[in-house]
């Protein structure tokens, strides 16, 4: 059984600029307003669970679409870029 995640540091993923979660336990509760990043945290953990599986990454990118452009119109590369928006990257 893999070790539980004790801390999580997410930078430039979807709408999350920088999020640091520490002292995580076996069970954790994410609470927040709509569009505050709860699902993005779960998606980041899902990607972390299969870091070398490009099909999994595309599946995660396809589950939600940007508000302005349906993902089915985006190429696979554009879908992956959408996960890591340039405007959220440090120094940009």
Secondary structure, 3 states (H helix, E strand, C coil): CCCCCCCEEEEEECCEEEEEECCCCCCCCCCCCCCCCHHHHHHHHHHHHCCCCHHHHHHHHHHCCCCCCCHHHCCHHHHHHHHCCHHHCCCC
